[in-house]
Amino acid sequence: MSRIVIIGNGIAGITAARHIRKDSDHEIIVISSESKYFFSRTALMYIYMGHMKFEHTQPYEDWFWRKNKIELVQGHVTKILPNNNQLELQSGDIIKYDKLILALGSKPRPMPIDGTQLAGVQSLYSKQDLELMEDNTTEVKEAVVIGGGLIGVEMAEMLHSRGVHVTMVVRENNFWNIVLPEEESFMVTRHIISRGIDLKLGRTVEKIAGKNRVEQVVLDDGSIIPCQFLGITIGVVPNISVLQDSGIEVNRGILVDEYLQTSHKDIYAIGDNAELRNPPAGRRALEPVWYAGRMMGEAVANNICNKARVYEPGIWFNSAKFFDLEYQTYGTVPNAPQEGLESFYWEDQKSERAIRLVHNTEKVLVGMNSLGLRLSHEVCEAWIREGKTLDYALAHLDQVNFDPELYRKFEKDVYASKTR
């Protein structure tokens, strides 16, 4: 029996712990300085909006960990010593390990501009960030959110739910058009504006001003926006500062092979901080998304339990929500025209619904987008994996529709637009 230590109790680390326990009697220790118990990070916004309490974000009861013999340690790791197979905690405690799994997650990307140290300026990622935001937004009337990503939209919705006037400053000319094709980007842009958000597109913040607390920001066109709160949501980076002087090889993240092993044979990395040395075709070396972390957790558990398993992320998938507009994407959906790929696109502007089917020159499906529709993950993945054609997909849209009962169906409208 070995001692397995996991740093990080997010989806990657906890998935690894659960699957190791299913297949072995190894001693398992999970260390986290953020919280003692695993919680759903994507649900943090709903706590602020009053829809949930923090305990509602915890998928497992407190007794689950004792029953499954998973020891939880709330503490901060300050040093990793691979040559001694041990960790040092901020408390001074030393923890030995036989196998170590690094599931350190991400941290907000810093903004290289003066004024970020002012009160009322912050990012949003951790439980502690949420608590700080609660304190920082008391009696705030005007807020600015910098960044056009998914966390930025969440923060804007959170603030808007409390009656705060929100201005979003986005450097792109349309919302998230570095990811979304033009039509989908236009739809999301319209949707955000329709919800009362003042969207400043094609703009950047040049200056953050205030005495002790943020009072205003100055944009690159010279315009001034007053605010008592400033959210910085310009992306995340791997949280790897603790690896300094450890000898573990890093680039942007912790470099791992196809078995998720680092440059040290007894140490693995998974989740947001893991950077694949040789990512599969069509996939990125770093993929800080929930489902990739879960899949990495399962794969590394197999490798720890001597069931050698190459990490195979499969077909790309992601989902999000822009206020009331749900989004799903599968496979390859480029944000701009790409040689050898074409797409069928249908949009219902009145009901804010859209679907895109991307195919190659042989009409074989390679990717799908949807807005305002719920698609079956299983069916979408199978169609792309099995090489279904565009015509097949259009003729069988009822199979992919996962909208709740009584929702207005979209299949006939889509097919009618194709046959016009």
C-alpha positions, 0 to 999 in steps of 0.5 A: 500500500502506498501513500498518495498525496494530492495537492488541490481539491478541485474537480481534477484532484477529487476525481483522482482521489475517488477513482484511486479509492475505487481501485485500491486500498492506498492511503489518500491525503488531499491538501487544499488551502482554499477549502476543506471540502470539495465544492463546485467552483462554477456555482460560486456566482449563485451564492452571491446572487442568493440562489444557493448557500455555500454548503449547497455547492458541496456534492458530498456530505462531510461523512463521505470522506471518512467513509471512503478513507480519504484524509482531508488536510486544510493547509498551504503547501509552501515547498515541494521536495521531490528528492525527499518525497515530501512536502512542507506546509506553511504550518511547518508540518512535513508530509511524506508521499510515495506518489504525488498528484499536482492538481493546483488549478489556475489563478487569475492572470495579472493586469500589468497596470498601476492601480490594481492594488486599490481597494475595490479592485479584484479578480474572481476565481476562488472561494476567497475571491467570492468572499472579498467580492461580497465585502468589496461591493457593499453599497456599490452603485457603478462597476466596471468589468475588464475582459470578455471571457466567461468569468467576466460575463459571470461577474457582470451578471452577479453585479447586475443581479444586485442592481449595480450598473455594470460596464464591460470593457472588451478589447475585441470588436464583438464579444468573445469573437476570438472563440465564437464565429461571427454570427454567434458572437453577434448574438451573444453581444446583443444578448448581453446588451439587452440585459442592461450591460453597458458594453464597451467593445474594441476598447482597453483600460489605460488607467485605474484611478483613485485615492485609497479605493478605485474611483474611475477608469480611463479608456484608450480613447480618453473616456472616463468611467466612474466606478467603485468596483473594478473586476479584472477578468482577463483570463487565468494562468496555471498556478505553479509558483510553489514549484519554484526550485523544485526541479520539476520541469515547467513551461507555462504549466507543469509539463507532463507526458501522455500518462500525465507524469511529470519530469519526476517519476513519482509525480503527476500533474492534472487539471488546469496546471498540466501542460501536455508535451505532445497534445493530440491533434486539434487539442491544446497543450493547456486546457483549463476546463472542467471536463478536461480536469475530470478526465485527467483525474480518471486517467491518472487514477488508473496509472497510479493503480497500475492500469496504465492509461494514456490520457485521451481527451477525445472530442473537444467539448465546452459549455457556458452561459451568457446570462440567460443564453446557454452555449455548447460546442463540440469538435472543431468550430473555428471562429473564422473561415478555414480552408477545407471546412464549411458550415451550415448555420441556422438562427432564430433571432426572436427566440435567441436560438442558433445551431451551427454544423461544421463539415469538411468538403465531403460533408462529414460533420466535424463540429457543432455549436448551439446557442439557446438550445440544449443538445445531447452530449452523447449524440453530438459526440457520437455523430462527430466520432462516427463521421455522420454527414451534414444531411444525416444530422439535419434529418435526425435533429430530433435525436440531438434535441435535449431541450426540456419537455414543452420547449418549442421544437427547432428541428422543422425550422432548421430543416426548412431553412436548409431546403429553401 
